[in-house]
Amino acid sequence: MKFSLEQVLPADAEQAVLIGRAWIPGRNAGPSPVLVSATKAWDLSRVVPTVSELLNLQDPVKVARGAVTSGWAKPVGAIADLVANSHTDRRDASMPYLLTPCDLQALRACGVTFVSSMIERVIEEHAKGDQDQADELRRSIGAEIGAEIKTVKPGSPAAKRVKESLIKRNLWSQYLEVGIGPDAEVFNKSQPMSAVGLGAEIGVRADSSWNNPEPEVVLAINRAGRVVGASLGNDVNLRDFEGRSALLLGKAKDNNASCAIGPFIRLFDEHYGIDDLRRTHIKIEITGPEGYKLSGESHLANISRDPLDLAGQAVNRTHQYPDGTMLFLGTQFAPVQDRDQPGKGFTHKLRDVVSIRADSLGMLINRVNHCDKVAPWTYGITDLMRNLASRGLL
C-alpha cells in the first residue's frame, strides 16, 4: 500500500479548506481537529475540541482560518510527514498521524441511489446471496429491469406506473421500492468514532464469500441539517449476507473497520460548493496480492436523487442529530467482472488495496483484512471525553 502527498491531497489543495483529525503524541497525547493546507497541518483543538463542534458553528470556514491567523492554532508539522506516517505498517507512534476526519457524528448511508446498484441489489435478493446464481440472473432480469428504471425519477407518476408493471410480472423488489419510490433508503452504517481513515486496514468478515468495496461521496451535515462539506468513503459491503435477507443489513454493513472515511472533509467555501459536489467523479482501483487489478468509476451526476434531497431525508423534523452526521450517498460501482472462476464475479481477497480518488476531495486508500484480524475498535466517546478533559479542552 503506497501513497504520496500529491495523491492524497485534492488537485486544488492550495485553495481548499480541508479539515482532518490527527493523533498528536506527547505528554498530553490525543486526537485533535486539524486544518490542512498544501504544506502544513494546524491543531485547532484550543478553539474547537472536536470536528463535530467545528461543523456545528455558523461559519466553520471563518473559524478555522481565523484560528491560524490569530495564533490560536498551533502547527502540528508538515502535512507530507503526517500523510507518510498514516500508513498502518510504517507508523511511528511518537510522531503525529492522520485519523478519519469525523468524530462524534452519526455514520449513516443511503442505498440503491444509482440504477446499477438497484439492479445488483435485486439480483442479490433473487439469488438469495448465492454468487453462483447471480450471473444467470444478471443476464435474465437485469437488462429487463434496467431498461424500465433507467430514466425514471423516484417518486414520480412514471415511477408508480413502472412499479405496477413490474409487480404484474413478479419482478418487483424491496430495493426498487427505495430506489424509485418516494422514500430513500437511509440506514445506520456504523457507530460514531468507529470509522477508519487514510492508510488503515478495512475489514470484511471471514465467513463472507461475496463482498466488495463501495466508493462514495460522504456529506458532512451539521446539527441544523445543513450540508457544510464532503469527504470520500468506502461503504464496505457483504453481498452474500444482505442477499440472503435484507434483515441482515446490519451484519452486511456494520463490522469492525467496515467504514472508511477520508482523507479530509472539504468545507464548502467560495471555491467549492454543492454544485461542485454534484459534479464529483470518483475513480476506484483495486489491486490484489496476486497481481489482480480492477478499476471503475462512479459519477455523482448519475445519482437518482439529489444529494440535498438525501440529506433532507436523513436529517429533518422527524430525526435530528445534535452532533451532526456523515452521510454516504451510494455508489454507481458494482463490480461483476470474474476474478477467478467464470460466473463467480468479484469478491475481495486478503491484502487487496483499495484506492478511491476524486480530484476535488483527494484520495482514500486502505488495505483489506478480516474483521477479527484488524486492530479492534477500542477508542470510543467516553475515551475521547476523558482525553479532552485531561488536556483541559472541555
Backbone torsions as a table, in degrees:
resi	resn	phi	psi	omega
1	MET	NA	105.2	-178.2
2	LYS	-120.0	139.2	175.3
3	PHE	-154.0	148.8	-178.4
4	SER	-113.1	166.2	177.9
5	LEU	-59.7	-41.2	-178.4
6	GLU	-62.3	-35.9	178.2
7	GLN	-71.2	-39.5	-173.0
8	VAL	-73.5	-37.0	-177.9
9	LEU	-80.4	152.0	171.9
10	PRO	-61.1	158.9	-178.7
11	ALA	-62.5	-31.6	179.8
12	ASP	-108.4	44.6	-174.3
13	ALA	-57.8	-29.5	-176.6
14	GLU	-64.4	-25.9	179.5
15	GLN	-110.6	1.2	-178.2
16	ALA	-86.2	143.0	172.6
17	VAL	-97.5	104.0	-173.2
18	LEU	-110.4	124.5	177.6
19	ILE	-110.3	129.1	176.4
20	GLY	-131.0	-173.7	171.0
21	ARG	-130.8	143.0	-179.8
22	ALA	-134.9	146.0	171.0
23	TRP	-84.5	119.8	-178.6
24	ILE	-102.9	112.2	-177.7
25	PRO	-77.7	178.2	177.8
26	GLY	119.8	-166.5	-176.2
27	ARG	-63.4	-37.6	177.2
28	ASN	-110.2	56.2	-175.4
29	ALA	-63.6	147.1	176.8
30	GLY	167.8	175.8	-179.9
31	PRO	-84.5	141.6	179.5
32	SER	-136.4	143.3	168.5
33	PRO	-65.4	141.2	179.5
34	VAL	-132.5	146.0	169.7
35	LEU	-97.3	127.4	-174.3
36	VAL	-109.0	126.1	171.8
37	SER	-104.1	-174.7	179.3
38	ALA	-68.7	-15.2	-177.0
39	THR	-126.8	-31.2	-172.3
40	LYS	-130.5	163.3	170.7
41	ALA	-119.7	138.9	-176.5
42	TRP	-121.0	129.7	-179.0
43	ASP	-76.7	118.5	-178.1
44	LEU	-98.8	5.2	-168.5
45	SER	-64.5	-24.3	179.0
46	ARG	-76.0	-14.2	177.8
47	VAL	-101.9	-47.1	176.6
48	VAL	-137.7	120.6	-176.0
49	PRO	-74.4	-19.6	-179.8
50	THR	-133.1	155.7	174.5
51	VAL	-65.1	-37.2	178.0
52	SER	-54.9	-46.7	-179.3
53	GLU	-65.3	-39.4	178.7
54	LEU	-59.5	-47.7	-176.3
55	LEU	-70.6	-20.2	178.2
56	ASN	-81.9	-8.1	178.4
57	LEU	-73.0	159.7	-178.5
58	GLN	-63.0	-38.5	-178.1
59	ASP	-138.1	80.4	-177.2
60	PRO	-63.3	-30.8	178.9
61	VAL	-64.5	-47.0	-179.7
62	LYS	-62.0	-41.8	-178.9
63	VAL	-66.2	-44.7	-179.3
64	ALA	-63.8	-46.2	178.6
65	ARG	-64.9	-42.6	-178.4
66	GLY	-64.8	-31.3	179.2
67	ALA	-62.9	-33.4	179.1
68	VAL	-76.6	-48.9	-176.6
69	THR	-67.2	-28.9	-179.3
70	SER	-82.5	-15.9	-178.7
71	GLY	93.5	-3.1	178.2
72	TRP	-68.9	-33.0	177.0
73	ALA	-84.0	131.5	-178.7
74	LYS	-103.7	141.2	179.7
75	PRO	-64.9	133.2	177.2
76	VAL	-89.3	-35.4	-178.1
77	GLY	149.7	-176.8	178.4
78	ALA	-68.4	134.7	-179.4
79	ILE	-63.8	-28.7	177.2
80	ALA	-61.3	-37.1	179.8
81	ASP	-71.5	-39.1	178.7
82	LEU	-65.3	-41.9	179.1
83	VAL	-62.5	-46.7	-179.2
84	ALA	-62.1	-33.0	-176.8
85	ASN	-87.2	1.8	-180.0
86	SER	-88.5	-4.5	176.9
87	HIS	-73.3	119.3	-174.1
88	THR	-52.9	-40.5	-174.4
89	ASP	-74.9	-25.8	-173.1
90	ARG	-116.9	24.5	-173.9
91	ARG	-77.2	134.5	172.0
92	ASP	-101.2	107.1	-174.3
93	ALA	-64.8	-13.9	178.9
94	SER	-85.5	-1.8	-179.0
95	MET	-121.1	154.9	-179.7
96	PRO	-65.2	149.4	174.6
97	TYR	-148.7	161.0	-175.8
98	LEU	-82.9	143.8	172.7
99	LEU	-111.9	-179.0	171.0
100	THR	-63.9	145.8	-170.1
101	PRO	-78.6	-3.7	178.7
102	CYS	-109.0	163.9	178.5
103	ASP	-136.2	-77.5	-173.9
104	LEU	-85.1	-6.7	-176.4
105	GLN	-65.0	145.7	170.1
106	ALA	-66.0	144.4	-179.0
107	LEU	-108.6	106.0	-174.3
108	ARG	-125.2	165.3	-175.5
109	ALA	-148.5	150.7	174.7
110	CYS	-106.2	139.8	-179.1
111	GLY	-113.9	162.8	177.5
112	VAL	42.2	53.8	179.3
113	THR	-99.6	1.1	174.4
114	PHE	-126.6	149.6	-179.0
115	VAL	-56.7	-43.9	-177.5
116	SER	-61.3	-40.1	-179.6
117	SER	-73.0	-32.8	175.8
118	MET	-59.6	-48.5	-177.7
119	ILE	-62.4	-43.5	-178.8
120	GLU	-65.3	-34.9	178.1
121	ARG	-68.7	-38.0	176.6
122	VAL	-63.0	-41.2	179.1
123	ILE	-63.6	-44.1	176.9
124	GLU	-56.5	-45.2	-177.4
125	GLU	-63.6	-46.7	-179.3
126	HIS	-68.0	-30.4	-179.7
127	ALA	-83.0	-7.6	-178.3
128	LYS	56.1	33.8	179.4
129	GLY	79.2	6.3	-179.1
130	ASP	-89.6	111.1	-176.5
131	GLN	-63.0	-29.0	-178.9
132	ASP	-65.2	-32.5	-178.6
133	GLN	-85.0	-17.7	-172.1
134	ALA	-62.8	-40.8	-176.6
135	ASP	-63.4	-43.2	179.3
136	GLU	-65.5	-42.8	178.9
137	LEU	-65.4	-34.7	178.6
138	ARG	-60.1	-38.9	179.9
139	ARG	-76.7	-35.1	-172.2
140	SER	-84.4	-45.0	-176.0
141	ILE	-113.0	-19.6	-176.9
142	GLY	-59.4	-48.3	-178.1
143	ALA	-66.4	-38.4	-178.1
144	GLU	-64.8	-47.1	179.9
145	ILE	-68.5	-43.3	-177.6
146	GLY	-57.4	-40.0	-179.6
147	ALA	-63.2	-33.8	-175.8
148	GLU	-81.6	-32.8	-174.1
149	ILE	-100.7	-2.5	-171.2
150	LYS	-55.2	-44.2	-174.7
151	THR	-112.4	12.3	-176.9
152	VAL	-80.4	133.3	175.1
153	LYS	-84.8	126.9	-179.1
154	PRO	-55.3	135.9	176.6
155	GLY	80.4	0.5	-177.1
156	SER	-85.1	165.4	174.3
157	PRO	-57.9	-35.7	178.0
158	ALA	-63.5	-38.3	178.1
159	ALA	-64.8	-37.0	178.4
160	LYS	-65.0	-38.5	178.8
161	ARG	-67.4	-39.1	177.1
162	VAL	-63.2	-41.3	178.6
163	LYS	-58.7	-47.1	-179.5
164	GLU	-61.4	-39.4	179.3
165	SER	-65.8	-43.6	-178.5
166	LEU	-70.2	-33.8	176.9
167	ILE	-62.2	-42.8	-179.5
168	LYS	-61.6	-29.8	-178.3
169	ARG	-99.2	11.2	178.3
170	ASN	59.8	36.2	180.0
171	LEU	-114.6	3.3	-178.8
172	TRP	-72.8	152.3	-176.6
173	SER	-144.9	152.6	174.3
174	GLN	-60.8	-27.3	179.0
175	TYR	-73.2	-34.9	175.0
176	LEU	-69.6	-30.5	177.6
177	GLU	-58.6	-45.9	179.5
178	VAL	-84.7	-14.9	179.7
179	GLY	-80.3	-42.6	-178.2
180	ILE	-122.9	-0.2	176.2
181	GLY	-79.4	180.0	-176.7
182	PRO	-72.0	-23.7	-174.4
183	ASP	-109.2	125.6	178.7
184	ALA	-76.1	156.6	171.6
185	GLU	-82.9	119.4	175.8
186	VAL	-130.6	118.6	-174.8
187	PHE	-131.6	166.6	177.2
188	ASN	-80.5	113.9	179.9
189	LYS	-76.2	-46.5	-177.2
190	SER	-162.0	-171.7	-175.8
191	GLN	-101.2	150.5	175.7
192	PRO	-53.1	138.5	178.7
193	MET	79.9	1.5	-175.4
194	SER	-97.1	-11.7	-176.6
195	ALA	-69.9	152.7	174.1
196	VAL	-108.2	162.4	-174.8
197	GLY	-123.0	-153.9	-176.5
198	LEU	-55.9	129.6	173.3
199	GLY	81.0	-2.1	-178.6
200	ALA	-85.1	166.2	172.4
201	GLU	-81.9	144.1	172.5
202	ILE	-110.1	152.8	-170.3
203	GLY	-115.5	140.0	165.6
204	VAL	-123.4	148.2	-179.3
205	ARG	-68.1	143.3	179.8
206	ALA	-66.4	-23.6	-179.0
207	ASP	-94.3	14.9	174.9
208	SER	-101.8	133.5	179.7
209	SER	-112.0	0.6	-179.3
210	TRP	-146.3	105.7	-176.3
211	ASN	-152.3	165.2	179.9
212	ASN	-162.8	163.9	174.5
213	PRO	-80.2	158.2	174.2
214	GLU	-132.7	98.1	-178.7
215	PRO	-76.3	125.0	-172.5
216	GLU	-142.8	156.0	165.6
217	VAL	-79.9	139.2	179.7
218	VAL	-119.9	119.1	178.4
219	LEU	-78.7	139.0	170.7
220	ALA	-98.5	111.3	-174.8
221	ILE	-115.7	131.1	-178.6
222	ASN	-88.1	-176.9	-173.2
223	ARG	-64.8	-23.5	179.0
224	ALA	-82.5	-1.4	-177.8
225	GLY	84.1	11.1	-178.9
226	ARG	-90.8	131.9	176.0
227	VAL	-77.6	118.8	-175.1
228	VAL	-112.9	-4.3	-179.7
229	GLY	176.3	-170.6	-177.1
230	ALA	-154.8	159.8	177.4
231	SER	-142.6	-176.5	173.0
232	LEU	-106.4	153.4	179.1
233	GLY	-147.4	158.0	172.8
234	ASN	-121.7	107.5	179.5
235	ASP	-89.7	73.9	-175.4
236	VAL	-54.6	131.7	-170.2
237	ASN	-132.3	139.3	174.1
238	LEU	-100.3	103.3	-172.8
239	ARG	-71.6	-31.8	-179.8
240	ASP	-68.7	-40.1	-179.8
241	PHE	-65.2	-50.1	-178.1
242	GLU	-66.9	-33.6	179.9
243	GLY	-66.0	-32.7	178.6
244	ARG	-66.0	-38.3	178.9
245	SER	-166.5	134.3	176.4
246	ALA	-63.2	-20.9	178.4
247	LEU	-72.7	-8.9	174.9
248	LEU	-93.0	13.5	-178.6
249	LEU	-54.3	-39.4	179.2
250	GLY	-59.0	-44.2	178.8
251	LYS	-72.5	-29.2	-179.8
252	ALA	-73.7	-30.7	-170.8
253	LYS	-110.2	-36.6	-169.8
254	ASP	-108.6	92.4	177.9
255	ASN	-135.3	169.0	179.8
256	ASN	-56.1	123.2	176.3
257	ALA	64.5	24.5	179.8
258	SER	-90.4	0.5	-180.0
259	CYS	-125.1	113.0	178.5
260	ALA	-116.0	133.4	178.9
261	ILE	-136.8	136.6	177.0
262	GLY	155.5	-167.9	-1.2
263	PRO	-74.6	-25.7	-178.2
264	PHE	-138.9	168.6	165.7
265	ILE	-98.9	120.4	175.9
266	ARG	-90.9	119.4	-178.2
267	LEU	-79.3	146.2	174.0
268	PHE	-68.5	133.4	178.0
269	ASP	-151.8	-160.9	-177.8
270	GLU	-69.3	-15.5	-178.9
271	HIS	-103.0	-14.6	-173.2
272	TYR	-150.2	122.8	-178.4
273	GLY	-142.1	-166.1	-173.2
274	ILE	-63.3	-35.6	178.8
275	ASP	-67.2	-36.1	175.1
276	ASP	-64.7	-41.2	179.1
277	LEU	-61.9	-40.1	-179.7
278	ARG	-61.0	-21.8	-179.5
279	ARG	-95.5	10.2	-176.3
280	THR	-61.3	132.1	178.5
281	HIS	-120.0	110.6	-178.1
282	ILE	-95.3	135.5	172.1
283	LYS	-115.4	135.0	178.8
284	ILE	-122.6	141.8	174.9
285	GLU	-134.9	132.9	177.4
286	ILE	-116.2	125.3	179.0
287	THR	-119.3	123.2	-177.4
288	GLY	-96.3	160.9	-178.8
289	PRO	-65.6	-20.9	-179.1
290	GLU	-91.4	9.0	-178.6
291	GLY	94.4	2.2	179.8
292	TYR	-67.0	142.1	175.5
293	LYS	-138.3	138.1	176.8
294	LEU	-142.4	132.1	177.4
295	SER	-125.7	154.6	-179.9
296	GLY	-160.4	-179.6	-176.2
297	GLU	-141.1	159.4	172.1
298	SER	-144.4	117.7	-178.3
299	HIS	-102.5	117.2	-178.1
300	LEU	-64.2	-21.1	177.5
301	ALA	-62.8	-20.5	-178.6
302	ASN	-91.7	3.6	-177.2
303	ILE	-66.8	145.5	-175.5
304	SER	-81.4	-22.1	177.9
305	ARG	-126.0	138.4	-179.2
306	ASP	-63.8	144.1	179.3
307	PRO	-54.0	-37.2	179.7
308	LEU	-70.8	-30.6	174.6
309	ASP	-64.8	-44.5	179.5
310	LEU	-64.4	-40.4	177.7
311	ALA	-61.6	-40.5	179.6
312	GLY	-69.4	-28.8	176.7
313	GLN	-77.3	-22.3	179.8
314	ALA	-87.1	-38.9	-176.5
315	VAL	-126.3	118.1	-176.4
316	ASN	-162.8	-166.1	-176.5
317	ARG	-68.7	-16.7	178.9
318	THR	-94.9	-11.7	-178.9
319	HIS	-155.0	117.2	-178.2
320	GLN	-115.0	158.3	177.7
321	TYR	-135.3	96.0	-176.0
322	PRO	-58.6	-27.7	179.2
323	ASP	-98.1	6.3	-178.8
324	GLY	85.0	175.8	178.5
325	THR	-144.2	150.5	170.6
326	MET	-106.1	118.8	-171.4
327	LEU	-115.2	112.2	173.9
328	PHE	-69.5	137.3	-174.7
329	LEU	-98.9	-0.7	-178.0
330	GLY	95.1	170.7	-174.4
331	THR	-137.7	151.6	172.9
332	GLN	-88.7	-14.4	-174.3
333	PHE	-83.8	116.6	177.2
334	ALA	-138.8	88.9	-171.8
335	PRO	-66.9	126.0	179.0
336	VAL	-123.2	-2.0	179.8
337	GLN	-65.1	140.1	179.2
338	ASP	-67.8	130.8	177.7
339	ARG	-94.0	-42.1	-178.4
340	ASP	-121.7	-82.2	-176.4
341	GLN	-88.4	145.5	177.5
342	PRO	-58.0	134.2	178.1
343	GLY	83.7	-3.6	-177.6
344	LYS	-90.6	-15.6	178.8
345	GLY	69.0	-155.4	-176.8
346	PHE	-104.7	141.7	164.5
347	THR	-150.2	157.2	-178.8
348	HIS	-69.3	152.7	166.6
349	LYS	-121.3	155.9	177.5
350	LEU	-57.4	139.6	178.2
351	ARG	76.0	10.1	167.1
352	ASP	-57.2	141.1	174.3
353	VAL	-109.8	125.5	-177.2
354	VAL	-114.3	119.4	176.3
355	SER	-115.4	132.6	-178.1
356	ILE	-125.4	121.0	-175.7
357	ARG	-134.1	141.2	168.1
358	ALA	-135.6	134.7	-175.1
359	ASP	-55.8	-34.0	-176.6
360	SER	-83.7	-14.5	-173.5
361	LEU	-122.4	-8.8	179.4
362	GLY	94.5	-153.9	-177.8
363	MET	-134.4	135.8	173.0
364	LEU	-110.1	125.5	-178.5
365	ILE	-132.5	135.4	-177.1
366	ASN	-146.6	163.1	178.2
367	ARG	-119.1	142.9	-174.0
368	VAL	-85.7	136.8	172.3
369	ASN	-145.1	170.9	174.6
370	HIS	-73.8	144.8	-176.1
371	CYS	-55.6	-36.6	-178.0
372	ASP	-81.2	-5.1	177.7
373	LYS	-103.3	-20.0	175.2
374	VAL	-69.7	150.1	176.8
375	ALA	-52.6	127.4	-176.8
376	PRO	-65.1	152.7	176.8
377	TRP	-78.9	114.4	-176.4
378	THR	-125.3	-11.5	-174.9
379	TYR	-105.0	100.6	-176.4
380	GLY	-107.9	-165.0	-175.5
381	ILE	-64.7	-40.3	178.3
382	THR	-60.6	-43.6	178.7
383	ASP	-62.0	-41.1	-180.0
384	LEU	-64.1	-45.1	-178.5
385	MET	-63.1	-41.9	177.6
386	ARG	-62.8	-40.7	-179.1
387	ASN	-65.6	-46.3	-179.7
388	LEU	-64.4	-37.0	177.9
389	ALA	-65.0	-42.6	-179.5
390	SER	-66.7	-24.5	178.6
391	ARG	-90.9	0.7	178.7
392	GLY	71.9	29.4	-175.7
393	LEU	-104.0	-0.5	177.3
394	LEU	-108.1	NA	NA
